[in-house]
Amino acid sequence: MQTKKQITLIGAGLAGSLLAIFLARRGFQVTVYERQPDMRHHEIPAGRSINLALAQRGIRPLKEAGVFEQVSRLLIPMRGRMLHDEHGHTTLTPYGRRPTEVIHSISRPGLNRLLMDAAEAAGARFLFQQRCIDMDFENSKLTFSDQAGEQYSIKARTVIATDGGGSALRQAMVQRLGVKVVEDILPHGYKELTIPAATGGRHRMEREALHIWPRGGYMLIALPNLDGSFTVTLFLPMEGDASFAALDTPAAVLAFFEKNFADALKLLPVLASEFFAHPTGLMGTVHCQRWHVKGGVLLLGDAAHAIVPFHGQGMNCAFEDCLILDQCLDKHGDDWERLFSEFEIQRRPDTEAIAEMALENYVEMRDSVRDPRFQLQKKLGFLLEEHHPGLFVPRYSMVMFHHLPYSEVRRRGAIQQAILDRLTLSAVRVEDVDLKLADELIASQLGGVRIGA
Ligand SMILES: Cc1cc2nc3c(=O)[nH]c(=O)nc-3n(C[C@H](O)[C@H](O)[C@H](O)COP(=O)(O)OP(=O)(O)OC[C@H]3O[C@@H](n4cnc5c(N)ncnc54)[C@H](O)[C@@H]3O)c2cc1C
């Protein structure tokens, strides 16, 4: 019997663990090296992106990997954005038109553990506290540092780097092969805080919503957890008047929250201590000139194309990467050179598109959502979708509830935005909009091509 090929994955995060399932199920001998201790037996450091929004793009790969039924037990549907204004008034803006058009809050460690278990059950092997520090691409030699800080090397002919935004493999490609990388770090950082559960494990705010406190230059958001708590994230400039640098004492933090997020402050009993105990995270977009080295190494997920988190798509996109790589395996077998190259050709335009849309969504979340014209266009978008199903689909819906490639979403989204701008030039209410003109514009500009779910 022919022995199946060995594949080495670096990083047992979300992408690495899901990819391990896909590859192990095909019979490859998969070994995953992870720098952290096994999170199934160790505490995760507080304040590191505890929950995430899972959308359709991420759900499909989980279904294909045969794990969605288990994952579904971890989900809380979020039906829309609950906007909290400066006076504590709240308004729910639905994400979609149909009851099924929701996104889901999920615990990162909960999901990651489940994926690791499933990968092990499929035959993958995980080695923890093994930090990859370098690769000699000529000789297919990977170097690690183990738990005791001892260095050792292994021979690995097929390596897939799923080691996240700060990828060691990507750095080795830069240093040893001169690959060009631009890491666009946002001048805004983030800090995670907690709204604890009320007695009996009840949620202290609407459970099935993503809460947002948009304040122009910055914002607070909160996603629900199964235990009744919310994970709250403050997004704020690093420097300047309203900034992390300015919030340097407990009194300054409390005054800032009192002024900007008074209703949230009442629900954050240990704000000041959490604020100084939890790290301030950085966010950025990674543009890497090349994702693969012949048939030997491929970057995937955040390692190849980290994006800012404002569209809630980094994990969803990384999961889509795993499915597309699996589909490339169907097409090209394990001709890795061809496969890695095809993967990059197919995926790059889409990851560039979502990187751009994620940056745009930061402005939408922290600022535009408060603008009456934006709200009018949102309403109108839903109405046009009702009149032209599958033809006019709001861009947010195309990203979150459909599987259309991101680059196509961006292209159609730009046409639709121009239509919305034209239709709302002098309109104040949806009733003021010339719907006959809307029909004409949609028919002539969206080319009659309908998109499926
Ligand atoms: C604040 C915030 C909120 C977010 N919210 C969302 C959201 O709502 N929805 C969404 O879809 N995405 C979201 N994201 C993005 C999402 O977290 C990432 O896109 C996703 O985790 C990428 O998965 P990955 O496996 O590529 O990388 P990671 O999940 O970062 O996994 C990388 C793994 O590699 C390991 N590793 C790193 N270096 C080495 C090394 N040298 N050797 C061995 N192992 C190594 C790490 O320990 C880790 O386990 C958010 C991100 C942030 C920062």
The ligand as a Gaussian input file, in Angstrom:
#p B3LYP/6-31G(d) Opt

LIG

0 1
 C      -10.289000      41.947000      17.999000
 C      -10.517000      40.969000      16.881000
 C      -11.799000      40.586000      16.576000
 C      -12.028000      39.699000      15.524000
 N      -13.314000      39.374000      15.219000
 C      -13.557000      38.539000      14.190000
 C      -14.901000      38.169000      13.874000
 O      -15.851000      38.590000      14.529000
 N      -15.100000      37.323000      12.824000
 C      -14.069000      36.850000      12.077000
 O      -14.322000      36.111000      11.112000
 N      -12.795000      37.172000      12.365000
 C      -12.508000      37.996000      13.391000
 N      -11.224000      38.313000      13.709000
 C      -10.127000      37.773000      12.877000
 C       -9.744000      36.356000      13.286000
 O       -9.376000      36.350000      14.636000
 C       -8.581000      35.857000      12.433000
 O       -8.780000      36.177000      11.090000
 C       -8.431000      34.347000      12.572000
 O       -8.093000      34.023000      13.893000
 C       -7.351000      33.838000      11.603000
 O       -7.098000      32.486000      11.844000
 P       -5.631000      31.908000      11.632000
 O       -5.721000      30.477000      12.004000
 O       -5.117000      32.302000      10.306000
 O       -4.743000      32.677000      12.705000
 P       -4.809000      32.553000      14.302000
 O       -6.177000      32.242000      14.725000
 O       -4.125000      33.771000      14.802000
 O       -3.928000      31.269000      14.637000
 C       -2.534000      31.259000      14.507000
 C       -2.000000      30.142000      15.375000
 O       -0.612000      29.982000      15.117000
 C        0.100000      29.918000      16.345000
 N        1.443000      30.422000      16.065000
 C        1.805000      31.707000      15.834000
 N        3.125000      31.779000      15.583000
 C        3.610000      30.512000      15.672000
 C        4.905000      29.956000      15.532000
 N        5.945000      30.716000      15.237000
 N        5.046000      28.616000      15.666000
 C        3.972000      27.825000      15.961000
 N        2.718000      28.302000      16.130000
 C        2.541000      29.635000      15.973000
 C       -0.696000      30.799000      17.277000
 O       -0.433000      30.511000      18.627000
 C       -2.121000      30.444000      16.866000
 O       -2.588000      29.315000      17.542000
 C      -10.941000      39.186000      14.770000
 C       -9.644000      39.556000      15.094000
 C       -9.423000      40.441000      16.137000
 C       -8.023000      40.842000      16.450000

